[in-house]
């Protein structure tokens, strides 16, 4: 299996299309056409991780965090980022990262946190906008079923828990082919009227290329009249953070003790206790101060995240408890999730490929130590 082929399989499950605009995801270092020996999965790509990849004969590193986040104007080895890039290139090791694409995924980072805490009634905290599109196309009535089925086969017509959804209006279409035309029905230069169906289907934004290709391939007309628009609907299965509920309410100290144990947190910084039971919990792995307002609006009793600054704790405003459990601690199980996704995709969809071993890195990349 080549690097490109494994990435394509992985992105069927975790589309990088939904990564945040500020992020840097995808293949960051290396040749997409390189054949894979073994794959090393890590939270961060550090020099020690490159050394581990060399020792374990891995020429592809799949990392949660991108080692290259901002543009590099020079690569001279003056800092840890440049040294990682240099060593990876020297040893023909490719580096791929998905970061916020996995943050925004329904089965991603925040789902992991919720599951570790045993939360029920899980839902996205901040649903992502502009992720649903609509195709409007005019199809000859005799070809309607063929075109519709080809669209459904590539994922169009899916809305939440429903599939094969669409809207159809029958009418009459007209056209007159020019001198260079080759009309499917009628002769060039003749005014033609034919029964048509206006077909409308929604689809996930990352499927646009496949949807358009399926439509054009199955549609009989030489020139296809269609339009694609972005809907205002938010996708309830894509977005930042999650919200869930404990099976039974806990006291504030018991709730934080549960979090501490499940995430092996060395210490939890938190806002003032409010003397209320904890039932509804909002979570956002990594730096999540921007979502404090969303957690309050959702009625959360506790918001679990990381990298909270001094003044940001004030934003709790006696409405909930804001708890900072540590960046690494909140995302530590992500590499296990990546391993399971890669293993499942390869075994289910590409068993004939030799993709090497999918290896979970045993390098602890947490830069924070406790005294």
Secondary structure, 3 states (H helix, E strand, C coil): CEHHHHHHHHHHHCCHHHCCCCCCCEEEECCCCCECCCEEEECCCCHHHHHHHHHCCCCEEEECCCCCCCCCCCCCCCCHHHHHHHHHHHCCCEEEECCHHHHCECCCHHHHHHHHHCCEEEEEEEEECCCEEEEEEEEEHHHHHHHHHHHHHCCCCCECCECCCCEEEEEEEEEECCCCCCCCCCCCCCEEEEEEEEEEEEEEHHHHHHHHHHHHHHCCCCCCCEEEEECCCCEEEEEEEEEEEEEEEECHHHHHHHHHHHCCCCCCEECCCCCCCEEEEEEEEEECHHHHHHHHHCCCCEEEEECCCHHHHHHHCCCCEEEECCHHHHHCCHHHHHHHHHHHHHHHHCCCCCCCCEEECCCCCCCCCCC
